Amino acid sequence: MDNKKPVFEFKDIHVEVEGKEVVRGVSMKVYPGDVHAIMGPNGSGKSSLSNALMGHPLYKITKGEAYIDGKNLLEMSADERSRAGLFLAFQYPLAIPGVTVANFMRAALQAHRGKDADMSDFRKLFLAEMKALSIDKTFATRYLNDGFSGGEKKRVEILQMIMLQPKMALLDETDSGLDIDALKTVAEGINRYHNDENGVLLVTHYQRLLNYIKPDYVHVMFKGQLVKSGGPELALKLEEKGYDWIEQEVNQAAEVS
Amino acid sequence: MAESQSKNNSLAGLNEDYASKYGFHDPVDYFHKGVKGINHEVVEMISRMKKEPDWMKEIRHEALDIFFSKPTPDWGNTRLLGEIDYDNVYYFMKPIEEQQHDWDDVPEYIKKTFDRLGIPEAEKKFLGGVSAQYESEVVYHSMRDDLKKQGVIFLDMDSGLREHPDIVKKYFGSVIPATDNKFAALNTSVWSGGSFIYVPPGLDVKIPLQAYFRINAENMGQFERTLIIADKGSRVHYIEGCTAPIYSTDSLHSAVVELLALEDAYIRYTTIQNWSRNIYNLVTKRASAYKNATVEWVDGNIGSRLTMKYPCIQLLGEGARGEVLSVAFAGIDQHQDAGAKMIHAAPNTSSRITSKSISKDNGRASYRGLIKVHKHATNVKVSVECDALLIGEEARSDTYPTMEVDNDQVRVEHEARVSKVAEEQLFYLTSRGLTEDDARLLIVNGFMEPFTKELPMEYAVELNRLIELEMEGSIG
């Protein structure tokens, strides 16, 4: 790993939402081939961090640095971040009425490849990936996320991720609202995408997704900070004991200092 | 999805393209150029040149008096209406002596114009008949032989009057009398060109018939008159498109369109209005739908400085159905005051209005609608849906819905929504790599999709292209 450069890293990131600081100095390095997971209770700042890194206008990064593939992320607009290789699978993907999944997907892929790039392979790729994710092919002509169930939305997020082949994928609560079959399909999709050259960061409240996708590192986020890091065993401990002990540890540490 | 091109300020970008694509004008030596201004002599001259029967001439003179006596509407955009200088308009120009039926016989400069607009190509590809009006008269007209043999009549209105005076006399002004409004009166007095269509009973005209209206000269007023009669159980789809050159002074387009859908008949009337931004587009469109008949107005307004147009359907027979699907795009300095009227005058009738508008920069889009349900019109279903999309802080949208319901056996659904291109939606699309301009265009095209999917493919493509130009470099 020593001779490798991180595919994605951020240092001392602070995020504000409507004037309130919700992320208070977090750092991480993701090397190619790594899977990281950020776990934490609701409201700990996990989603704010991923939205801010993607460039959401409501989540303002007030301090820190971030690099995708060595390039300065914070100088880029959201579309540039995407084209530089960052992807965020949203917790609540929005509906875009009137825009079909196929047209949207084609436009997005074209934006990544360049406007004069050949797209003749699009249809085949698209249909094959839909099939692999058990998405009915009628979804190609449905309007993006319009009237989709929670599970359908998540599958379509994964579909987008696989089609765009980002260098770094952030997955925000991708497991929420999924039944066990859908969870397996989505996890298979993530595993199919993941390889030695890209990185994955799973943001999740529960451990169950981690039964299907093995993380190399697990971090715990609490009150806007990463308070604990470890291997997969940390996720199991959280599953078993909940988040209370983390809170106690944090409070004790605060008293000691 | 096409990439947006220049990022100049949108007006400059738009004008550049409109100028090359539609905004050019031909320097022409007309057969009859006419004089500016409106009076009984002008009306007499028009009627004489057309060698019309006396009854039509009388209708014209009466209508002119009505025009003079009626006040300008005190609603809509009264400021712009007040700026119309009726004395500075040419009411009649005849570019060539004889109408042609072969593109090769049309004078080169006019043929070139329609070539640039893609009309002959469209005719070959997917139309059953074409009528091309240049200034006051239809200069080219043709219809497929098989339709002719089946008894379909598709003529310009002047020829219609000459060849089928009985039908014209029976129906002309029966749906929209000259007394209806000031502009209908003006049209009735100086009308020229337009389409006359009659579809025999039971016949389904499977491919669309199209008319294209072109204003070329500065200060030219265009007053076409269209009458479509679909006899019992017949079906027809008619499409009209319009463009004009860009001049610094304003021109007037004031059409009257009357449709009659007899028992069990079906008429769809599609308009893509893309007049240059110096045109006042003041049009009266109304249909009568008899027992179990269906009329659909599919109405797209992209161009003009001011449009005031409210396609109407009078549901006169039991079981009749009416639909208006309209979209308006109001860009810089434009006001699209459009809407629909549904008059339920018989039981078991139903209507649906879907109005979509996009206002951008300082553009203004108004929905003005009337639903009227007569006392004896029981078991009526009405649905109205208005959707407005605002782009930019100065953009404006208004709705003026009126309901006059005189009985209680009516089911009315009314929905009105105004939305801004949402930051969240933009973020979602840009996070997938689309530029902000492309993302906004995709959202706008999606917003219009219920409309564009009703258009023949060629028109949908053209409409999307127009919207793309309008959206270039917009500030969200």
Interface residues (C-beta under 8 A of the other chain):
Chain A: M54 G55 H56 P57 L58 S77 A78 D79 R81 S82 R83 F87 L88 F90 P93 L94 I96 P97 G98 V99 N103 F104 R106 A107 A108 Q110 A111 H112 K115 Y143 Q160 L164
Chain B: M1 E3 A422 E423 E424 Q425 F427 Y428 L429 T430 S431 R432 G433 L434 T435 E436 D438 A439 L442 I443 N445 G446 F447 M448 E449 P450
